[in-house]
Amino acid sequence: MRNVSKTMVRREVLAGLILLLFISSISAFAVSSDYWSGNSLKLAPGETKEFSIILQNLVGTSDIRIKAVVTSGSEVLTITDSSDTYLVPAGEKINVNFRVTIPIDAEPGQIYNAKIDFSERRDSSSGEFGFGTAIGQAFDIVVPSTVSRRSWLENNLVILYLAIGIAVLLIIIFILRKGLKKILRKVMKGKSHKR
């Protein structure tokens, strides 16, 4: 019984020493966002919004590279940065920039499930032993059930102006055509009286 407990203690000590040897290779990062499960982003049909998610490397002792991938909701959500891989220096924070565009024909009450995966990229040539971290950030993008009239007008202002312009143009053409017919009738009557 005593040999078993000594063996267990030796294994635990050995595991602790191995962990201490490689502790410098451990890095960790965190993700901070204004939107999460339970705190949705709400946008009306045709509306666009840009926002950032913050990557933090405040605990790690070395710089890390993080790859961002939109794994759900890519029909409305895109990364706007030139690259989807980010270098986050030790003790620093950086922004990952996104754009959400809701289609003009989106139905009120429609929900888009968005998920972005952030995963640490390790340089395999360095020979380091380390634990890669991955974090998923999920939230809903919601088209409100009641879209306000003002919001609809703001999003469709160009269409509204175009429709008003076409209506005014048709009215002007109608008036000119009717006036032109009257003038032509008078001219024709004047010619027939002269004969």
C-alpha positions as CSV (number, residue, x, y, z in Angstrom):
1,M,0.0,0.0,0.0
2,R,2.9,2.4,0.9
3,N,4.6,1.7,-2.5
4,V,1.4,2.5,-4.3
5,S,1.1,5.9,-2.6
6,K,4.8,6.7,-3.2
7,T,4.4,5.8,-6.8
8,M,1.4,8.1,-7.1
9,V,3.3,11.0,-5.4
10,R,6.2,10.5,-7.8
11,R,3.9,10.6,-10.8
12,E,2.2,13.8,-9.6
13,V,5.5,15.5,-8.9
14,L,6.8,14.4,-12.3
15,A,3.7,15.7,-14.0
16,G,4.0,19.0,-12.1
17,L,7.7,19.4,-13.2
18,I,6.8,18.7,-16.8
19,L,4.0,21.3,-16.6
20,L,6.4,23.9,-15.1
21,L,8.9,23.2,-17.9
22,F,6.4,24.0,-20.6
23,I,4.5,26.8,-18.7
24,S,6.3,29.4,-20.8
25,S,4.7,28.0,-23.9
26,I,1.2,28.4,-22.6
27,S,-0.7,31.4,-23.9
28,A,-4.2,32.5,-23.4
29,F,-6.4,35.1,-25.1
30,A,-9.9,36.5,-24.5
31,V,-12.6,37.9,-26.6
32,S,-14.7,40.9,-25.7
33,S,-17.8,42.0,-27.6
34,D,-20.9,44.2,-27.3
35,Y,-23.1,41.3,-28.6
36,W,-23.4,37.8,-27.1
37,S,-26.0,35.1,-26.6
38,G,-28.8,37.0,-24.9
39,N,-27.7,40.4,-26.1
40,S,-28.7,40.5,-29.8
41,L,-27.8,43.0,-32.5
42,K,-31.0,44.5,-33.9
43,L,-31.2,45.9,-37.4
44,A,-34.0,46.9,-39.8
45,P,-34.3,45.5,-43.4
46,G,-31.7,47.2,-45.6
47,E,-29.7,48.6,-42.6
48,T,-25.9,48.2,-42.3
49,K,-23.8,48.4,-39.1
50,E,-20.1,48.1,-38.5
51,F,-18.7,47.0,-35.1
52,S,-15.6,45.5,-33.5
53,I,-14.8,42.5,-31.4
54,I,-11.7,42.9,-29.2
55,L,-9.0,40.2,-28.9
56,Q,-7.0,40.4,-25.7
57,N,-3.7,38.8,-24.9
58,L,-3.4,40.2,-21.3
59,V,-2.4,36.9,-19.6
60,G,0.1,35.5,-22.2
61,T,3.8,36.0,-22.1
62,S,4.4,36.0,-25.8
63,D,2.7,37.4,-28.9
64,I,0.0,35.2,-30.5
65,R,-1.6,34.9,-33.9
66,I,-5.4,34.5,-34.0
67,K,-7.4,33.5,-37.0
68,A,-11.0,34.7,-37.2
69,V,-13.6,32.7,-39.2
70,V,-17.3,33.5,-39.5
71,T,-18.8,30.0,-39.2
72,S,-22.5,30.9,-39.1
73,G,-24.4,33.9,-40.4
74,S,-22.0,34.7,-43.3
75,E,-24.9,35.7,-45.5
76,V,-25.1,39.0,-43.4
77,L,-21.9,39.1,-41.4
78,T,-18.4,39.7,-42.9
79,I,-14.9,40.6,-41.6
80,T,-13.9,44.0,-43.1
81,D,-10.2,43.8,-42.3
82,S,-7.7,43.0,-45.1
83,S,-6.7,39.7,-43.4
84,D,-8.5,37.3,-41.1
85,T,-5.3,36.5,-39.1
86,Y,-4.3,38.9,-36.3
87,L,-1.1,39.3,-34.4
88,V,-1.9,40.1,-30.7
89,P,1.2,41.3,-28.8
90,A,1.6,40.1,-25.2
91,G,-0.2,42.4,-22.8
92,E,-2.2,44.1,-25.7
93,K,-5.6,44.3,-27.3
94,I,-6.6,44.6,-30.9
95,N,-9.9,45.1,-32.8
96,V,-11.4,42.7,-35.3
97,N,-13.8,44.7,-37.5
98,F,-17.1,43.4,-38.9
99,R,-20.0,44.6,-41.0
100,V,-23.6,43.4,-40.9
101,T,-25.9,44.1,-43.8
102,I,-29.5,43.0,-43.5
103,P,-31.2,42.3,-46.9
104,I,-33.9,44.8,-47.9
105,D,-36.4,41.9,-48.2
106,A,-35.7,40.5,-44.7
107,E,-38.9,39.6,-42.9
108,P,-39.8,41.3,-39.6
109,G,-38.9,38.9,-36.8
110,Q,-36.3,37.1,-38.8
111,I,-33.2,35.9,-36.8
112,Y,-29.7,35.3,-38.2
113,N,-27.6,33.1,-36.0
114,A,-24.0,34.5,-36.1
115,K,-21.0,32.7,-34.8
116,I,-17.3,33.7,-35.1
117,D,-14.5,31.2,-34.2
118,F,-11.2,32.6,-33.0
119,S,-8.4,30.1,-32.9
120,E,-4.7,30.4,-32.0
121,R,-2.3,29.7,-34.8
122,R,1.0,28.0,-33.7
123,D,4.2,28.1,-35.7
124,S,4.9,24.3,-36.0
125,S,8.5,24.9,-37.0
126,S,9.4,26.5,-33.7
127,G,9.4,23.1,-31.9
128,E,7.5,24.6,-29.0
129,F,5.0,22.5,-27.0
130,G,2.0,24.6,-26.3
131,F,-1.8,24.6,-25.9
132,G,-3.7,26.3,-28.7
133,T,-6.7,28.1,-27.6
134,A,-10.0,28.5,-29.4
135,I,-13.0,30.6,-28.5
136,G,-16.4,30.9,-30.2
137,Q,-18.4,34.1,-30.1
138,A,-22.1,33.5,-30.9
139,F,-25.0,36.0,-31.0
140,D,-28.2,36.6,-32.8
141,I,-28.8,39.3,-35.4
142,V,-32.5,40.1,-35.2
143,V,-34.8,42.0,-37.6
144,P,-37.3,43.6,-35.1
145,S,-41.0,42.5,-35.4
146,T,-42.1,46.1,-35.7
147,V,-40.0,48.1,-38.0
148,S,-40.7,51.8,-37.4
149,R,-42.0,53.9,-40.3
150,R,-39.1,56.3,-39.9
151,S,-36.6,53.5,-40.2
152,W,-38.4,52.2,-43.4
153,L,-38.4,55.7,-44.9
154,E,-34.7,56.3,-44.1
155,N,-33.7,53.0,-45.7
156,N,-35.9,53.5,-48.8
157,L,-35.4,57.3,-49.3
158,V,-33.8,56.9,-52.8
159,I,-36.7,54.7,-53.9
160,L,-39.2,57.2,-52.5
161,Y,-37.5,60.1,-54.3
162,L,-37.4,58.2,-57.5
163,A,-41.1,57.3,-57.3
164,I,-42.1,61.0,-56.6
165,G,-39.9,62.1,-59.5
166,I,-41.5,59.7,-61.9
167,A,-45.0,60.7,-60.7
168,V,-44.2,64.4,-61.2
169,L,-42.7,63.8,-64.6
170,L,-45.9,61.8,-65.7
171,I,-48.1,64.7,-64.5
172,I,-46.0,67.2,-66.4
173,I,-46.2,65.1,-69.6
174,F,-50.0,64.7,-69.2
175,I,-50.5,68.5,-68.8
176,L,-48.2,69.3,-71.7
177,R,-49.9,66.8,-73.9
178,K,-53.3,68.1,-73.0
179,G,-52.2,71.7,-73.5
180,L,-50.5,70.8,-76.8
181,K,-53.8,69.2,-78.1
182,K,-55.7,72.4,-77.2
183,I,-53.2,74.5,-79.1
184,L,-53.3,72.2,-82.1
185,R,-57.1,72.4,-82.1
186,K,-57.1,76.2,-82.1
187,V,-54.5,76.3,-84.8
188,M,-56.5,73.8,-86.9
189,K,-59.7,75.8,-86.3
190,G,-57.9,79.1,-87.2
191,K,-56.8,77.6,-90.5
192,S,-60.3,76.3,-91.4
193,H,-61.8,79.8,-90.7
194,K,-59.3,81.5,-93.0
195,R,-60.4,79.3,-95.8
